[in-house]
């Protein structure tokens, strides 16, 4: 549900915390019982899975073991923690992904957790991995398997994406901070993930280095196309690849979109894929900057690239807001991108317009929005400090609406062109008609002969 555009409504939550609401209405909220900072969120069925970031104690030392919280949101007005999934000591859940799947080996709600070591001595010697859990019954999550990871991969974060192909296979694409590449696994039987392919990241060419000016948490990001036939990969040096995975066992040859001219500070980490009527675009969040960046850009935002499977993505006009902080996690549906924009809250950006624009926003008090997921009628948002929110989901209209919105957006320009053409052509046509009429003989009246 959308409130009046631009209007601000002040509401109070159950615990008295003040919430600033712009355009999107809050349906329910929970602090999930505390116990640390909320991280990423994914939604499957009527269940939200929330990673809890490890919190280092003020006096130093290593943080206590982290968890992932399984939240029942059957009643969106009263989200409640149904269970927790423990994370090993010295590790943290970097990325969470989910899907409802139905294969010969498994039918239900599947969650993939990309788990990585903590920085410094707290995570020394720990191995990165992806863990698969069955959350069909949110009160009783079941561990299924752990995909092979890597040890001593270096600093940074991990990423995982799931998709079901037309042939019924379920694929998982995973990357990590080792920079070596993307692993593609068949998780049709999630209790036995099977490696089916791997793509190795090419070394950067001369002139594509960004020096020490990199995101504060460098890592690769990967997002499978909905059909599982391709994947968009983003690198911290600004390169973006669109891989052809029609045969995932064959290493795809892919050309990158080169880093933009202002590449320092424009590195990407999070990515979403938006199929529009006439093209498919990849939206890449520009990550926060390291202190080594001497001249940071005036605005952070999203890179927009047209993608064609296996070809080099083409850079389009970016979406940036002056003074805005760097965006983070984003998910897409229809022509809308839902972006967890940290201190700016949740932004809903419509890419079905000629010029993308923000159509809705939600910002809690002292916002630090880091996660977003979608239900059929609601949006689930995680704020690092204040908890999980369930919001009314705005109308999207689907592909037809995206087409008409683009058409209607172009119509004023077409009208101007038509009027300008008419202004130039009509006088010429009138003159031509006048000349044509002046030079034509006038027929004389026919004389009737007497009978």
C-alpha positions in Angstrom: 0.0 0.0 0.0 1.3 3.4 -0.9 0.5 6.5 1.1 0.5 9.9 -0.5 3.7 10.5 -2.4 6.1 12.7 -0.4 4.0 12.6 2.8 5.6 11.7 6.1 3.7 9.8 8.8 5.0 9.4 12.3 4.1 6.2 14.0 5.1 4.4 17.2 6.0 0.8 17.4 4.9 -1.6 20.1 8.0 -0.9 22.2 7.7 2.9 21.8 10.5 3.3 19.2 9.8 6.1 16.8 9.6 5.2 13.2 9.6 7.5 10.2 7.5 6.2 7.4 7.6 7.6 3.9 5.3 6.0 1.3 5.3 2.5 2.7 3.1 1.4 5.5 4.4 -0.7 8.4 2.4 -3.9 9.0 4.5 -5.6 11.7 7.8 -5.3 13.5 10.0 -7.4 15.8 13.4 -6.9 17.4 13.8 -10.7 17.1 14.7 -11.0 20.7 18.0 -9.0 20.4 21.3 -10.8 20.7 23.3 -8.8 18.1 23.1 -6.8 14.9 20.7 -8.0 12.2 22.3 -8.7 8.8 21.0 -10.0 5.5 17.5 -11.5 5.1 15.9 -13.9 2.6 12.3 -14.9 2.3 10.8 -18.3 1.2 7.1 -19.1 1.6 6.1 -17.4 4.8 9.5 -17.7 6.5 12.2 -15.1 6.8 15.8 -16.2 7.4 17.9 -13.5 9.1 21.7 -13.6 9.5 22.9 -12.1 12.8 26.2 -10.4 12.3 28.9 -11.2 14.8 29.3 -8.4 17.4 32.7 -7.8 18.9 32.7 -7.0 22.6 33.7 -3.4 23.5 36.6 -4.5 25.6 38.2 -6.5 22.9 38.4 -10.2 22.3 36.4 -12.5 20.0 32.6 -12.3 19.7 30.4 -15.2 20.9 29.1 -17.7 18.3 26.6 -16.2 15.9 23.3 -17.6 14.7 20.8 -17.4 11.9 17.2 -16.7 13.0 14.3 -18.5 11.3 11.3 -16.1 11.6 7.7 -17.2 11.1 5.7 -14.5 9.3 2.5 -16.3 8.5 0.9 -13.4 10.4 2.8 -10.4 9.0 1.5 -8.3 11.9 3.4 -10.5 14.4 6.7 -11.9 13.1 8.2 -14.3 15.6 11.4 -16.2 15.9 10.5 -19.9 15.4 14.1 -21.4 15.6 17.7 -20.6 15.3 20.5 -22.1 13.2 23.9 -22.0 15.0 27.0 -20.8 13.3 30.5 -22.2 14.3 32.6 -20.1 16.6 34.9 -17.7 14.6 32.5 -17.6 11.7 29.7 -15.3 10.4 26.9 -15.6 7.9 27.8 -13.4 5.0 25.0 -14.2 2.6 21.6 -16.0 2.9 19.6 -17.3 -0.1 16.5 -19.4 -0.3 14.1 -21.1 -2.8 11.1 -23.4 -2.8 12.0 -26.4 -4.9 10.4 -29.6 -6.0 12.7 -32.4 -7.3 12.7 -36.2 -7.1 15.0 -35.9 -4.1 13.6 -32.9 -2.2 10.4 -30.9 -2.0 10.2 -28.0 0.3 11.9 -24.7 1.3 15.7 -24.7 1.0 18.1 -22.2 2.5 21.7 -21.7 1.6 24.0 -20.0 4.0 27.4 -18.6 2.8 29.5 -18.7 6.0 32.9 -17.0 6.2 35.6 -16.6 8.9 35.8 -13.5 11.1 38.7 -11.1 10.3 41.9 -11.4 12.3 42.8 -14.0 14.8 39.2 -14.8 15.7 38.8 -16.5 12.3 42.3 -17.8 11.6 42.3 -21.2 10.0 38.6 -21.4 9.5 37.2 -22.7 6.2 34.6 -20.9 4.1 31.6 -23.0 3.2 28.0 -23.0 2.0 25.5 -24.8 4.3 22.1 -26.1 3.1 19.2 -26.3 5.5 15.6 -27.5 5.1 13.2 -24.9 6.6 9.9 -26.3 5.3 8.9 -26.5 9.0 10.4 -23.2 10.3 10.2 -24.5 13.9 12.5 -27.4 13.0 15.2 -26.5 10.5 17.2 -29.5 9.4 20.8 -29.4 8.4 21.3 -31.1 5.0 24.8 -30.7 3.8 27.9 -28.5 3.6 29.4 -27.7 0.2 33.2 -27.7 -0.1 34.8 -24.4 0.8 38.3 -23.0 0.9 40.7 -22.3 3.7 42.8 -19.1 4.0 40.9 -17.5 1.1 41.8 -14.0 2.3 39.7 -11.2 3.6 36.3 -10.3 2.2 32.8 -11.8 2.0 31.1 -14.7 0.3 28.1 -14.9 -2.0 25.5 -17.6 -3.1 22.6 -17.7 -5.5 19.9 -20.3 -6.3 17.8 -21.0 -9.4 15.7 -23.7 -10.9 16.2 -24.6 -14.6 13.6 -25.7 -17.1 15.1 -29.2 -17.0 14.2 -29.4 -13.3 17.7 -29.1 -12.0 18.4 -26.7 -9.1 21.7 -24.8 -9.4 23.7 -22.9 -6.8 26.4 -20.4 -7.8 28.9 -19.5 -5.2 31.9 -17.2 -5.0 34.3 -16.2 -2.3 37.0 -13.7 -1.6 39.8 -15.9 -2.9 39.1 -14.3 -6.3 39.6 -17.6 -8.1 36.2 -17.9 -9.6 32.6 -19.0 -9.5 31.6 -22.6 -8.5 28.4 -24.0 -9.9 26.8 -26.9 -8.0 23.8 -29.1 -8.7 21.7 -29.0 -5.5 18.6 -30.8 -6.8 19.4 -33.2 -3.9 20.6 -30.6 -1.4 21.8 -33.3 0.9 24.4 -34.2 -1.7 25.6 -31.1 -3.7 27.4 -32.1 -6.9 30.0 -29.8 -8.5 29.1 -29.4 -12.2 31.2 -26.5 -13.4 33.6 -23.7 -12.5 34.5 -20.3 -14.0 37.8 -18.8 -13.3 38.1 -15.0 -12.9 40.5 -13.6 -15.6 43.3 -11.4 -14.3 42.6 -7.6 -14.8 44.2 -6.1 -17.9 46.5 -3.2 -17.9 44.7 0.0 -17.1 41.9 -1.7 -15.2 43.5 -1.6 -11.8 41.8 0.4 -9.1 44.8 0.5 -6.8 44.1 0.5 -3.1 40.8 2.4 -3.5 38.4 -0.6 -2.9 35.2 -1.3 -1.0 35.7 -1.7 2.7 34.7 -5.4 2.4 36.0 -6.6 -1.0 34.3 -9.6 -2.4 32.8 -11.0 -5.6 29.1 -11.0 -6.1 27.0 -13.5 -8.2 23.4 -13.7 -9.2 21.9 -16.4 -11.3 19.3 -15.5 -14.0 15.8 -16.8 -13.0 16.1 -19.6 -15.6 19.5 -20.8 -14.2 20.9 -20.5 -17.8 23.3 -17.7 -16.9 24.8 -15.7 -14.1 26.0 -12.1 -13.6 29.3 -11.8 -11.7 30.6 -8.5 -10.3 34.2 -7.9 -9.2 35.6 -5.4 -6.8 37.7 -3.8 -9.6 34.6 -2.7 -11.5 34.4 -5.5 -14.0 31.0 -7.1 -14.7 30.5 -10.4 -16.5 27.3 -12.1 -17.8 28.1 -15.9 -18.0 26.4 -18.3 -20.3 25.6 -21.4 -18.2 23.4 -23.2 -20.7 25.9 -26.0 -20.3 27.3 -25.4 -16.8 29.9 -28.1 -17.2 31.6 -26.1 -19.9 33.7 -23.1 -18.7 32.0 -20.1 -20.4 34.0 -17.6 -22.3 32.8 -14.2 -21.3 33.7 -10.6 -22.1 33.5 -8.1 -19.2 32.0 -4.7 -19.0 35.1 -2.6 -18.4 35.3 -0.6 -15.2 33.8 2.9 -15.6 36.0 5.9 -16.0 35.5 6.8 -12.4 36.1 3.2 -11.3 37.8 4.0 -7.9 34.9 3.9 -5.5 32.5 2.4 -8.1 33.3 -1.2 -7.4 30.3 -3.5 -7.2 29.3 -6.2 -4.8 25.6 -6.7 -4.8 23.7 -7.4 -8.1 20.1 -7.9 -9.2 18.8 -8.9 -12.6 15.7 -7.2 -14.1 14.1 -8.5 -17.3 12.3 -5.6 -18.9 10.2 -5.7 -22.0 12.9 -4.9 -24.5 16.1 -5.8 -22.7 17.5 -7.3 -19.5 19.5 -5.1 -17.2 21.8 -5.9 -14.3 21.8 -3.4 -11.4 25.0 -3.3 -9.3 25.3 -1.6 -5.9 28.3 0.6 -5.6 29.9 -0.5 -2.3 31.3 1.8 0.4 34.8 3.1 0.1 38.1 2.3 1.9 39.8 5.1 3.8 42.5 4.9 1.1 40.3 6.6 -1.4 41.6 10.1 -1.5 38.9 11.6 -3.7 35.6 9.7 -3.1 32.7 10.3 -5.5 30.1 12.9 -4.5 27.3 10.4 -4.7 26.9 6.7 -4.4 24.3 4.7 -6.3 23.8 1.9 -8.7 25.4 1.0 -12.0 23.0 -0.1 -14.7 24.2 -2.5 -17.5 22.4 -4.1 -20.4 23.3 -7.8 -20.4 23.2 -10.4 -23.2 24.1 -13.9 -22.1 27.8 -14.5 -22.8 28.4 -11.1 -24.3 30.0 -8.0 -22.8 27.5 -6.0 -20.6 26.9 -2.5 -21.9 27.1 0.4 -19.4 24.0 2.6 -19.2 23.3 5.8 -17.2 23.8 5.1 -13.5 21.2 5.9 -10.8 22.7 8.1 -8.1 21.4 10.5 -5.4 23.7 13.4 -4.3 24.9 12.8 -0.8 23.4 9.4 -0.6 25.4 6.7 1.2 26.3 3.5 -0.7 23.5 1.1 -1.3 23.8 -2.6 -0.3 21.5 -5.6 -0.7 18.9 -5.4 -3.5 16.2 -7.6 -4.9 14.1 -7.1 -8.1 10.6 -7.9 -9.1 8.9 -6.7 -12.2 10.5 -3.4 -13.1 11.1 -2.5 -9.5 14.3 -2.8 -7.5 14.1 -2.9 -3.7 17.3 -1.5 -2.3 18.6 -1.7 1.3 20.2 1.8 1.3 21.7 1.8 4.8 21.1 5.2 6.4 18.7 6.2 3.7 16.4 3.2 4.5 14.7 1.2 1.9 14.3 2.7 -1.6 12.0 1.3 -4.3 13.3 2.3 -7.7 11.2 1.9 -10.8 13.4 0.9 -13.9 10.3 0.7 -16.1 10.5 4.4 -16.7 12.6 6.2 -19.3 14.5 7.6 -16.4 14.5 5.4 -13.2 13.0 7.1 -10.2 12.3 6.3 -6.6 8.6 5.5 -6.2 8.5 4.5 -2.5 10.8 4.7 0.5 10.9 3.5 4.1 13.3 4.8 6.7 13.3 3.8 10.4 14.6 6.2 13.0 18.4 6.1 13.0 18.2 3.8 10.0 20.8 1.2 9.0 18.8 -1.0 6.6 20.9 -3.9 5.4 18.5 -6.5 4.1 15.4 -6.8 2.0 13.2 -9.7 0.9 9.8 -10.1 -0.9 6.6 -11.8 0.0 3.6 -11.8 -2.5 1.9 -8.9 -0.6 4.7 -7.6 1.7 8.3 -6.4 1.9 10.5 -7.7 4.7 13.3 -5.3 5.8 16.1 -5.8 8.3 17.5 -2.8 10.1 20.8 -3.5 11.9 19.7 -1.9 15.2 15.9 -1.8 15.4 14.8 -5.1 14.0 12.7 -6.7 11.3 9.9 -4.8 9.6 7.1 -6.1 7.4 5.8 -3.5 5.0 2.9 -3.3 2.5 4.2 -4.1 -0.9 3.6 -1.5 -3.7 1.7 -2.5 -6.8 4.1 -3.5 -9.6 1.9 -4.0 -12.6 4.2 -6.6 -14.2 5.7 -6.5 -17.7 2.7 -5.0 -19.4 2.7 -2.1 -16.9 6.4 -1.6 -17.5 5.8 -1.4 -21.2 3.0 1.1 -20.9 4.9 3.1 -18.3 7.8 3.3 -20.8 5.4 4.2 -23.6 3.6 6.8 -21.6 7.0 8.3 -20.4 8.1 8.6 -24.1 4.7 9.9 -25.2 5.4 13.6 -24.3 8.6 13.5 -26.4 6.7 11.8 -29.3 4.0 14.5 -29.0 6.6 17.2 -29.2 8.2 15.6 -32.2 4.9 15.2 -33.9 3.9 18.8 -33.3 7.2 20.1 -34.5 6.9 18.0 -37.7 3.4 19.1 -38.2 4.4 22.8 -37.8 7.0 22.3 -40.5 5.0 20.2 -42.9 1.4 21.6 -42.8 2.3 25.0 -44.3 4.2 23.3 -47.1 1.2 21.0 -47.8 -1.2 23.9 -47.8 0.9 25.8 -50.2 1.3 22.8 -52.5 -2.5 22.3 -52.5 -3.1 25.9 -53.2 -0.7 25.9 -56.2 -2.2 22.7 -57.4 -5.8 24.2 -57.3 -4.7 27.4 -59.1 -3.3 25.7 -62.1 -6.1 23.2 -62.7 -8.7 24.0 -65.5 -12.3 24.5 -64.4 -14.6 22.3 -66.3 -17.3 24.1 -68.3 -21.0 23.2 -67.8 -22.1 20.5 -70.2 -24.5 21.7 -72.8 -27.5 19.5 -73.5 -28.4 19.1 -77.2 -32.0 19.4 -78.2 -33.7 16.2 -78.9 
